[in-house]
Amino acid sequence: MSTSRRQLLAAAGASALAIAPQANAQTATAIRWRMVTSYPKSLDVLHGGCELIARRVSELTNGQFIISVHSAGEVVPALAVFDAVSNNTVQCGHTAAYYYIGKDTSFIFDTALPFGMNARNHVAWLRHGGGLELLRDLYKKSSILNIPAGNTGAQAGGWFRKEIKSVKDLKGLRMRIPGWGARIMAELGVIPQNIPGGEVYAALEKGTIDATEWVGPHDDEKLSLFKVASNYYFPGWWEPCGQLSMYINTSEWEKLPKQYQSAIETACGEAYSQMLSEYDAKNPTALRRLVSQGTKLRRFPNDLLQAANKKSNELFEEESNKNPAFKALLTSYREFEKLQTPWYGLSEYGMESFMRRSNPG
């Protein structure tokens, strides 16, 4: 072997020895988190959004930040995500804030306000109208950082065993419905139940409940709800949008390098866009299949909608008088909504109304 070849091999070996410890050090210091969620794996858009976040965080950090995703019940119960993150049982979670209004009614503003803004208006308020800052002040008390990380868009009104012809038909009805919608429905005579998504079908099949709402055609078909109730109602006035949030324990967040924090924020933004567009793409075809299998589409009667809207505003005012955080959020929300409504009416709704009249098919 020539001298030059021996020198080359020796240099290569020395380089490999120098690189190997660095690579091992990087592997040894890789950050590993657990993300718990409120959804079963069968709900591919919801759970898929969580997996997207984990995948993109890994890609953006060259595999040095690994987040394992755990569906409802694998680590903690579906509705225990808030406590698990707050107590640092896990580093992060993905859930809907309205599950936790028992802790503070103000959390409703992180998901949706009944008869309120749609997904686009809502996220605009969060990002550009001061909503996110107000909510983060609220979450900070529980050692949680919240990041918008998904949205279902406007939801359906749910599945009912019997037809609802007037608001009077709600009296004594046992319905799975969480959040502020449950409070309003209770005022109208409903007996609300807060049941995780993975348990809804069994409850409806056994007759434990008489009605349920979940998300919309795609997810509702996945849960086979059409097999145990045939009346499908619209609109889901309690969720004109359905924002989902990434919860991160604040002490764990502060330990992260800025690059990794940016990776999470970027991934959550991608998940938000992906989830909303995927529901928009999949709901129409799912609805068509549901109707072909005997689902009866029905609109909530006007007296029910009017009564619910009136009661909703009464409850908002009542809560504002008791809860300063709720009042601050409602004031901010309403001020932004007043700006959005006329613009949306002129632009989006104005064009949509014309196109529907011109192309009714």
N, C-alpha and C positions, 0 to 999 in steps of 0.2 A: 504494500500500500504506500502511495506517495506521501511525502511530508505534508503537502497542501491538503490532501484528502483527510489525513489524520487530524489536521488542525481544524478542518471544516466540521468533522464529526464531533470533535471535542467541544467546539464552540456551540454546536447545536445541542449537545447534551447539557452543557452549562446553562444554556437559555431555558431548556425544558425544566431543569431543576429550579431555576429562578422563578419561572412562571407557576409551577405546580403549587408551591406554598400559597401564592396569591390566590389561585383558583380555589384551593381548599379553604382559605380564609373567607373568601366571598361566600362559598357554600355554607360555611359554619355560621356566618352572621346573617343568613337569609331570615327575613322576618316572616313569621307564620301567624296568621289570624284565623279565627272562626267567625263565620257570619251565620246567624240563626234567622229564620224567616217565619212568616205567619201563613205560608202557603204549602199545600201538598205538591209533590213533584209532577202530578198529573196535569197541573195548570201550567202549560208550557210557556205561555207569555209572561206570566208573573214570575215563576221560578226561573224561566229562561233569562229574564232581565237580571236576576241576581247572579246567575252563572256568567253572563256577559261582563258584569262588573269585575268579577274575580279574574276572568280570562284577560281582560284588557289591563288590569292592574299588573298582572304577571308579565304581560308583553311589554308594557311601558317601563318596567323596571328590570328587564332582562332576566326575568325569573327569580329575582331576589326578594320579591314581596308576594307571598303565597297566601291566598284567602280560600279556605275550604267552606263550601256552602252546605248548610244543613236545613232540610225542609222542616216543616212544622212537626213537632213531637220527637224529632231525632235527638235533640239536646235539651230543649225546653218546650213547653206547650206553646201552641200557636199564638196565644194572646199574652205570653209572658216575655215577649221580645224586649219591651221597654225596660222592665226590671232587670233582665239579664245583662243588658248593656249598661244601665245605670249603676248596677252593683259590680260591674267588671267581671261577671261570670264569663262573658265572652267580650271580645273587643268591639264587635259591630253586629248590626242586625238590619233587616229590611222588613218594613211593616207599614201599616196605615195608622196614622196618628189618632183617628177618631175612635179607635178601640180603647183609648186611654183617657177619655174625657172625664172618667170618674176621678182621676188624679187632679185634673184642672180642665174645666170646660173650654179653655182657650185653645187647647190642642186641636179643636175642630177646624181651625183656620189653616192647619197644615194639610188637611185632606180636601175638604170641600164644605162650602156653606150652602145649606138648603136654599133653593131658589136663587142661588148666587151665580158667580161668574163661571164661564166655561174654562177649559184647560188652558187655552192660549191667554185669556185675560188673567187667569189665576197666576200662572207662572210669570207673567209680566209684572203683576203686583209684587210677587215675591222678589224678583230680581231687580226691578227698577222702581218700585213704589214703596219700598221700606218694609215690606211684609216679612222678609227673611230675617232682617235685623231684630224686629220685635219678637219673632218666634225664637230666635237663638237666645235672646235674653231670658225667655221663659224656660227653654230646655237646659240652659246653663245651671239652673238650680238643681237639676237632676244629674249633672255630670254627663250630659249628652250634647254632641254636636249633630245637628240635623242637616242633611243635604237632599234636595229634591232629586229623586232617582227613579221616576216612573210615573205614568199617568194612564188611566184606562179610558179617558175621555168620558163623555156623558154616558151614564149607566141606564140600564133598563129598570123598570119598576117592580119586576119580580113575578114569581109564580104563585098562583092562587088556585086552591081546589075548587072554589065556587066563584061564580061571577060576582063582581062588586058593582052594584047598580047605583048606589048612593053612599054618602059618608056613613049613613046609619048601618050599613052592612059590615062596618069595621068593628062594631061593638062585640067584645069578647073574642075576637080573632087572635089566635096565637101565631105570631109572625117572627121569623128570624130577621132582625134588622138592628144594626149597631148604630153608635154615634148619635148625633143630634136628631136624625130621622126617627130613631126609637123614641125620643122624648116627645116629638110632635105627634107621632102615631099613638103614643100612650094617652095623650090629651084627647085624641079622637076615638078612644075606646079600645085600641089594640093592646094586647098583652105581649110586649116585645121580649125577644129572646136573643142573647148574644152568643151565637154558636159558630165555632171555626168552620171554614169552608169545607174541610175534609169530612165533617160530620153532618152537613146539611141534608144530604140525600137520605141518610138513614132516619133522621128526625122527621122528615116529610113523609117518608114511606111508612113509618110506624104510626104516624098520626100524632106525634109529640107536638108538632106544629101544623098549622093549617095553611101557611104561606111562607115564602122566603124570597128575599132578594139576594143576589150575589153580585155579578158584574154586568154581563151582557151576553149576547147569543153565543159567542165562541166559548167562553168559560162555562156558561150554563149548560151548553151541550156536552162539554167535557165531563161535567158532574152528573149528567143524565137526569137533570131535574124535570125535563119534559115527560119523563116516563111516569112520574108520580103526581104531576099537576099539569093541567092542559091550558089554563088561562094565563096568558103572558101579557103583563101590563106595561104601559109606557105613559108618560115619561118617568124616569127615576128622579123625581124632583129633589130628593134629599142629596143626590150626588150629581150635579150638573158637570162635574169632573170628579176624578178620583185619584188624587195625587198620592204617591207612595214615597216613603222617605228612607234614606240610609241613616241609621243611627250609629254614631261612633262614640265610644267612651272618651271623654275629653282628655283624661290623663294619658291614654294610649295614643290619641291623636297628637298630643304635644311631644311625644317621644319620637315621632316620625321625622325623617329628613324632609325638607321642603319639597324635594323632587317626588317623594312618595305621596305627600299630601296632594300635590298637583295631579298625580296619577289617579288617585281616588276621585278627585273632583271631575277630572276629564272622563273617567269611566262612568260616573253617575250621570253626567250630561249625555253621554252616548246612550246609556240605558233608558233615560227619559224619552229621548227621541225615538229610539227603536221600539219601545213598548207602545207608545201612542200610535205610531204609524202601523205597527203590526195589528193592533186591535182594529184600526180603521180598515185595514185590508181584509181581515178575517171575519169580522162581525157580519157583513152583508151576506156572505155565502153560507155562514152558519145559520143565519135567520131563515134563509131560503130552505135549507134542509129541515129546520124545525117545523116550518109551516107545512112542508110536504109530508111530515109525519103526524100531522093532526093538531099542531099547536094553534090555539086561537089567539090572535093578536087583539088586544083590547086597550082602549085609552081610559085612563082614570076619569071618572065622571067629574064634571065641572064643579059640582058642589064640594066634592072631596078636595080638589086642588085649591079652591078658594078658601076653604076652611083651614087647610094645611098651611097655606101661605099666611093667612091672618094670624094663626096660632104661632107660626114660626117667628114673625116679627114681634109678637107679644113676649115670647120667651127670650128673644135677643135683648129686648129692652129690660126685661126683668133681670137677666143675668148681668147686664152692664151695670146695673145699680148695685150689684153685690160683689162684682169681681173687676177690679181696676185694670188688670191685664186684658181681660175680655173686652172691656170698654175701649181700651187703646187700640186693640186689633180691629174691632168692629168699625171704629171711626176711620182708621186708615183704609180698611177694606172698602167701605162705602164711598169714601171720597174718590178712590181710584175707580170704583165701579161707575160712578157718575160720569167720569171722563170717557170710560170705555164704551158704555151703552150707546150714546149717540153716534160715535164713530163706527162702531160695529154695525149699527143699523143702517148707516149710509153706505158703508163699503161691503162687508161680507154678506150681511143679511139682505141688503138691497139687491145685490147681484144674484144671490141664491133665490130670492123670491121671484125675480124676473125669469130666471132659467127654469124654475119649476112650473110657472105659468105657461112658458113657451114650449117646454118639453115635458108634458105631464107624465109621459111613459117612462 
